[in-house]
Amino acid sequence: MDEETERHDEEPEVVDGELVLVSARAIEPVRPAGPPLRQVAAVAATGFVAGAATAAVLGRHRARRRERPPVPAADATRPVTARRFVVYVR
C-alpha cells in the first residue's frame, strides 16, 4: 500500500459543522408558456402568403397551357428527332 493510503486509514476524519433545520414547502409546477402572439401571427401569415403564391403560380401555368394550340400528332412516317447535347468537361 501507499504511504498516503496508510496515513488516511490511521487518522479518523473530523467533521465540524452545524445542523440546520428548514421547513419544507411544496414546489409549484411551472406551466410552460405558450408561444408569443406575434410569432403565432407571423407563422400563420407566412403560411397564407405561401399558399396564395403557389395557387397563383399554378393557376397561371394552367391558363397558359390552355391558350397554346394543340400539338399535332407525330407522323408515323417521319422519324422522331431529339435534340440532345452532350458536353464533355475535363
C-alpha positions as CSV (number, residue, x, y, z in Angstrom):
1,M,0.0,0.0,0.0
2,D,1.0,3.6,-0.5
3,E,2.3,5.7,2.3
4,E,-0.6,8.2,1.7
5,T,-3.2,5.5,1.8
6,E,-1.9,4.1,5.1
7,R,-1.9,7.6,6.7
8,H,-5.6,8.1,5.7
9,D,-6.5,4.8,7.2
10,E,-5.0,5.5,10.5
11,E,-6.3,9.1,11.1
12,P,-10.1,9.4,11.6
13,E,-11.8,12.3,9.8
14,V,-13.2,15.0,12.0
15,V,-16.2,16.9,10.6
16,D,-17.1,20.3,12.1
17,G,-20.5,21.7,11.3
18,E,-23.9,22.7,12.5
19,L,-27.2,21.0,11.9
20,V,-29.8,23.4,10.4
21,L,-33.4,22.5,10.2
22,V,-35.5,24.2,7.5
23,S,-39.2,23.8,7.0
24,A,-40.0,22.2,3.6
25,R,-42.5,23.8,1.3
26,A,-44.3,22.4,-1.8
27,I,-42.9,23.4,-5.1
28,E,-45.5,24.6,-7.5
29,P,-45.3,23.1,-11.0
30,V,-44.5,25.6,-13.7
31,R,-46.8,25.6,-16.7
32,P,-44.9,26.2,-19.9
33,A,-45.9,29.5,-21.5
34,G,-47.4,29.3,-25.0
35,P,-45.7,30.9,-27.9
36,P,-45.9,34.7,-28.2
37,L,-48.8,36.0,-30.1
38,R,-46.6,37.8,-32.6
39,Q,-44.8,34.6,-33.5
40,V,-48.1,32.8,-34.0
41,A,-49.4,35.5,-36.2
42,A,-46.2,35.7,-38.3
43,V,-46.3,31.9,-38.9
44,A,-50.0,32.0,-39.9
45,A,-49.4,34.9,-42.2
46,T,-46.4,33.3,-43.8
47,G,-48.3,30.1,-44.5
48,F,-51.2,32.0,-46.0
49,V,-48.9,34.0,-48.3
50,A,-47.0,30.9,-49.4
51,G,-50.3,29.1,-50.2
52,A,-51.6,32.1,-52.1
53,A,-48.4,32.4,-54.2
54,T,-48.5,28.7,-55.0
55,A,-52.1,28.9,-56.1
56,A,-51.3,32.0,-58.3
57,V,-48.4,30.3,-60.0
58,L,-50.3,27.1,-60.7
59,G,-53.4,29.0,-62.0
60,R,-51.2,31.0,-64.3
61,H,-49.4,27.8,-65.6
62,R,-52.7,26.1,-66.3
63,A,-54.1,29.2,-68.1
64,R,-51.1,29.4,-70.4
65,R,-51.4,25.7,-71.1
66,R,-55.0,26.2,-72.3
67,E,-54.0,29.1,-74.5
68,R,-51.4,27.1,-76.5
69,P,-52.5,25.5,-79.7
70,P,-52.7,21.7,-79.5
71,V,-49.5,19.9,-80.5
72,P,-50.1,18.0,-83.8
73,A,-49.7,14.2,-83.5
74,A,-46.4,12.8,-84.8
75,D,-46.4,11.4,-88.2
76,A,-45.7,7.7,-88.2
77,T,-43.7,8.1,-91.5
78,R,-41.3,10.7,-90.1
79,P,-38.6,9.7,-87.8
80,V,-38.7,11.2,-84.3
81,T,-35.9,13.6,-83.7
82,A,-34.5,14.5,-80.4
83,R,-32.2,17.4,-79.6
84,R,-29.5,16.3,-77.2
85,F,-26.3,18.0,-76.5
86,V,-23.5,16.1,-74.8
87,V,-20.9,18.3,-73.2
88,Y,-17.6,16.8,-72.0
89,V,-15.8,18.8,-69.3
90,R,-12.3,18.0,-68.3
